[in-house]
């Protein structure tokens, strides 16, 4: 589930192969020019599909997004793929 709260997208639940397409698409709909932060603190489960979702949001935004509350597993995946900077970017 994703909700927009001002300039923040708040993501909750899993981002896995099963849920990733819906999470990605909902995020793309809510991602406006003024969204600066993506809060992942309520994400309960991730797999490699979560990296693809984050990349799609970043590409759609066309600018840096600040990711906060990054689950440890997502941080590990980003590190594994050499994409740590993607999650470290500041808005």
C-alpha positions as a printed Julia matrix, in Angstrom:
91×3 Matrix{Float64}:
  0.0     0.0     0.0
  1.17    3.51   -0.76
 -0.19    6.79    0.45
  0.86   10.31   -0.32
  1.34   12.61    2.65
  2.32   16.03    1.34
  5.76   15.67   -0.22
  6.21   12.12    1.08
  5.18    8.74   -0.26
  4.59    6.28    2.59
  4.95    2.66    1.55
  3.75   -0.26    3.67
  3.55   -4.03    3.29
  5.7    -6.25    1.11
  7.54   -5.3    -2.07
  8.19   -8.7    -3.61
  7.84  -10.32   -7.01
  4.14  -10.8    -6.31
  3.33   -7.27   -5.2
  5.96   -5.25   -7.08
  3.96   -4.42  -10.23
  1.05   -3.0    -8.24
  3.35   -1.15   -5.8
  5.36    0.3    -8.67
  2.3     1.42  -10.6
  0.59    2.98   -7.57
  3.79    4.83   -6.7
  4.12    6.14  -10.24
  0.57    7.49  -10.08
  1.22    9.26   -6.77
  4.72   10.49   -7.58
  4.29   14.16   -8.35
  6.86   16.8    -9.12
  6.83   17.91   -5.5
  7.34   14.49   -3.89
 10.78   14.58   -2.29
 10.78   11.66    0.14
  9.84    7.99    0.03
  9.29    6.5     3.49
  9.91    2.75    3.49
  9.78    2.24    7.26
  6.53    0.23    7.11
  7.73   -2.14    4.37
  7.51   -5.65    5.8
  9.32   -7.79    3.2
 11.49   -7.22    0.14
 13.2    -9.19   -2.56
 15.1    -8.1    -5.66
 11.88   -6.77   -7.2
 11.99   -3.94   -4.66
 15.16   -2.64   -6.31
 13.34   -2.5    -9.65
 10.47   -0.59   -8.03
 12.81    1.99   -6.5
 14.61    2.38   -9.85
 11.3     2.92  -11.66
 10.26    5.62   -9.18
 13.64    7.34   -9.47
 13.5     7.23  -13.25
  9.95    8.65  -13.29
 10.92   11.42  -10.87
 13.87   12.44  -13.04
 15.61   13.71   -9.93
 16.96   12.5    -6.62
 14.5    11.21   -4.06
 15.29   10.84   -0.37
 14.58    7.31    0.85
 14.02    7.01    4.59
 13.3     4.04    6.83
 15.1     1.71    4.46
 14.65   -1.93    5.53
 17.95   -3.68    6.2
 17.2    -6.31    3.55
 16.68   -3.62    0.9
 19.92   -1.93    1.91
 21.71   -5.27    1.59
 20.25   -5.87   -1.87
 21.24   -2.37   -2.99
 24.76   -3.03   -1.75
 24.87   -6.4    -3.5
 23.92   -4.76   -6.8
 26.24   -1.76   -6.28
 23.28    0.64   -5.99
 23.83    2.01   -2.49
 23.96    5.56   -3.84
 20.43    5.18   -5.2
 19.12    4.92   -1.66
 21.52    7.53   -0.26
 20.49   10.32   -2.61
 19.1    13.39   -0.94
 16.2    15.3    -2.39
